[in-house]
Amino acid sequence: MITLTDVAKRAHVSTMTVSRVLHHPEQVSEEIRLSVQKAISELGYKPSRVGQALSKQRQFVIQFLILEDVKKVDPYYAKLLLYIADFLRNEGYTLEINHDATYHASQVDGTFVSGARKSDLKMLTELPYPIVSYGKVGQEIPYVDIDNAKGTFMITKYLISVGYQNIIYIGLNLKEDFSLERKKGYETAIIENKRKAHIFMINNDEHEAAALVNQLDLKEKTAIVSATDRIAIGVLQRIQECGIADVGVTGFDGVFISQFSLHKLTTVEQPLKEIARTMVEMMLKLINKENVKSTLIKPRIIIGETTRKQKVIR
């Protein structure tokens, strides 16, 4: 599929210049306009329906609003932002990152938001441009998210299938949808397999996770399902320090985590490229006043070195 980026390379101009030729031809010189039109013709580029319908009032800037403590944002955010920026660039847009909820950008066509809580709903729904949330906040705002319940269900079921007998869940002490869904997925798998649930709730902090390990009775064939990779890393560090053997540990997110552990973590991977693509497609439809539906992306289990197949005693 030919994109704006391909046209820009052929015409030796930026993607923003190609976008201006398509939507604001009066803003470019005749020489550049002819060069871009020639590249479009040679490549057979066909502007999307969304692109053709964009009004001349567009700024071609999309904001990404991070409504959480930037210092505690997990590393995978950087990769997600890069994917989003790339997909937007192919459509002639630039990405502006902001973490100030009180700043209302006027020169943008829409806003992606992450880390939003239910208390943010009123503020977000009053913004004068389209909103797409990374993660479910409420039915009022369209969102793209991983299927959190399915992720913890899949990883718990996997642990049971390879012979772990005692499975502990360390969840997030939050009343937000994603946290509740991850806990629900674990509980569903435990109930379906007639096991006993062991649930502990903490903050998303590796030090709290490590401290909790000291209180747990870690028998043989025990596995710990962690609600985040950050929690899993804290658990792993304490287990390794104490020399505890035969305890499986899993996380949830699956990006850049090999940088923080001696062993590759078994985890639920967030398919960030697919999430980013879906968010951008949804935003462009909203800008063009098309209807959209919130989307759950199927997770994928990454089997690392922190779980191992157990010999099942029958």
N, C-alpha and C positions, 0 to 999 in steps of 0.2 A: 504494500500500500504506500503510495507516494504521499509524503507529508510536507508541511510548510518548511521544515528543516531541509528537506531535499531540494526544494525550490530555491531556498536561500543560498545553499551551497552552489547550485548551478549558476545563479545570478551574481554570486560573490557579494551578497548583502546579508543583513541580519534578518532573523525571522520577523522582528517587529516591522522592518521595512516592507517585507512581503505582505504582512497584515495591513499596513497602511495603503499599499497599492490596491489591495482587495476592497478595503472598507473606506479609506480616506484618500483616494487618488489625487485629490487637489493638494495634498500636503507633501507630495514628492515631485521631483523634477521629471520632465518628459523622458529624459535619457534613462533614468532609473526605472520609470514605469514601463518603458518599452523593453528594457532588459529583463525585468521580472516577468512580463507577459510572454516574452519569448521562451523563458525557462519553463513557465507553466505549460505552454503549448508543446514544447519538446518532450516534457516528462509526462504529459497527459494528466496533470494534477486536476482533481475535481474538488472544489471547496465543499466542506460538509454542509448539510442543511442548516445546522446550527450557525456555522460561520456565515453563510449567505444571508441569514435572517438577522444578524446582529445590527443594531441601529448605529448610526454615526455618533451617538452620544457615549459610546463605550470608551472606557479608559484602558481596557486590556490589562488590568491589574487585578489579581485576586489576593486577598489577605488570608494569612493563616494565623489564627488567634489561639495562643496557648494559655488556657485558663488554669494553670497549676504552677507550683513552685518549679521554676526552670532548673534550679539546682538539683532537683530530685527527678527530673525527666529521664527516663531510661534511654540508653544509647540508641535503640532502634528508631527513635524519633528522627534522628539525623538522616537515616536511610530513607524513611518514609517521605521526608521533606524533599530529598533529592529526586525521588521518583515523581512526586507531584510536580516539582519544578520542571522536570524533563517533559512530562506529558503536557503541561501548560505551554511550554515553549514551542512544542510542535503545533500548537493551535494559535500561536502568536501572542500569548499572554506571559506576563511575568508574575512571580510570586513575592509577596511582601510579608515578612514574618513580624508578628507583634505579640507581646505578652502583657499589655496594659489594657485591662478590661474597660477602663474609663475613657480610653481613646477611641473615638468613633471616626474611622477613616471615611472621608467623603469621596476621595478619588479612587474608589475601587468598584468593581462590578459585582463582587460577592465575597463571602467570607467562609473559609473552612474553620472549624473550631474543634479543639480537643481539650480534654480535661474538664469539660463542662459538667456541672452538677444541677440537680433539679432547682436549686436556688438561683441559678443563672437563667432559667427559662424566660422569665419576664423580660429581662434585658435583651436577650437574644431575639425573641420574637418581635421586639419593637424596632430592630434594626431595619433600615430602609432598602435592604438588598438581600438577595438569596443567601441562605445559610445551609451548609452541609456539615454535619457533625461526624467526627471520627469517634465512634462509640455512641451507644444509645443514651439519650438524655430524657426524651419523652416523645410522645406521638406527634407533638406539634412541629418538630424539626426532623427533616429527613436525615437519615444516618447510614453510614457504612460501618460495619463492625465484623469482627470474627465471631463465629458461633461459639460463644464462651462455654455454654453448657455442654455442647458436643465435644469440645476440646478436653475438658476434664473427665467427661464420660469415657472418651476413647482411651485416654492415658491410664485411667483407673482400671478399665476393662483389660488393657494390655498387661498391666502388672499382675492382675489376677490370672490371666492366661498363662503367664510364665512361672507361676508357682508361688508368688508372694502370698502369705497367709494373713498377715496383719498389716492393714493399710491405713495410714494416718493422713489426715488432711490439715494443712496449715494455710488458712485463708486470710483474706484481707478484712480488717475490722472496719468495713464501710457498708453503708446501706444503699450503695449505688447499684444499678442494674447489673453491670458486668461482674461485680463482686458476688452478688447473690446468684447469678447464673453459673459462675464457676463452682460455687459450693453445691448448687443443685445438681450439676452434672456428676460430681463425685458421689453424692448421696444416691442418685438414681442407679449408678453402677453397683454401689454397695448393696442396695436393696435387692436389685435384680439377681445378684449372685449370693444372696443370703449371708452376707458378712456383717460384722459389727462396725458401725461408724465410730471413728475417733476424730473429733474436730476441734481445732484450736484456731483462734482468730487473733491476728496481730497487725501492727502497722507494716507497711511495705519497707522494711528495714532489715538489713542483713544481720545487724548486731542483736536485734530483738529475736530474730530467728535462731541465731547461735545460742542465745541465752535459754530459749525454749527447749532446745535439744537436751540441755542439762536436766530438765524436768521429766523427760520422756523415758518410758521403759522400753528400750529398743531391743526387743527379742530377736531371735533368728527369724529369717524370712519376713522381715518387716520392710515396708517401703513407705516413703513420705512423698505425698503429692503436694507440691507447693503451688500457690496461686500465681506466683510470679517467679521469673528467673532470679530476681534479686533475693527473694526469700530462700530459694533453693541454694544460692551461693553461700548464704550464711549458714544454712544447715550443713552443707558439704564441708565448709571450713572447720566447723566444730567437730564433725564426725572424723575428719582426717586428723585433727589435733589430738583427739582422744583415742585414736587407733581402733575405732569401732568397725568391725567387719560385717559383711553380709547385710548391709542396709542399703536399699535402693532409694534413689532421690530423683525426682522429676521436677521440671519447671514449667513455665508458661510464658512464651514470647518468641524465644529462639533466634535472636539476632545479636551478633557480636559477643555472645556469651562465652565463647572459647577464650576470650581475652581475660576472663576473670576466674578461671578454675584450672586446676592441674589436669582435670579430666573433662572430656567433652560431655556436656550435659544432655541427658535424655529430656526432651521438652516438647511442648506443643508450639509449633511454629506459626507465627502470623505471616501469611503470604503478602508481604508489604507491597510488592509490585502490583498484584491484583487489586489490593485495597486502594492504592493510589490511583490506578487506572479507573476504577469504578467511581471514586470520589470526583475525579475530573469530569468524567462523562456525565455524572449526575449534575454537577455544577453548571456545565454548558447547557444542559437541557433546561435547567431552572432559569438561566439567563435568557434563554429563548422562550420562556413562559410555557414550557412543556411540563406535563405531569411526570412525576418520578415516584418510585417506591423505594422505601428503605431496604437495604440489602445486607444479608448475613453471608459472610464468606466462609467456606468450609475450611477448617484447620487441618494441619498435617502433623503427624507424629514423627519426630526425629529421634531415632534410637541411638543414644550415645554410649558412653562408658560408665555412666553412673547407675545403670541397672544391668542386671545380668540374668540369664535364664537359669531358673532354679530347677533342681530335680524334684519332680512332684511325687510325693509319697502318697500312695493310694491305700 
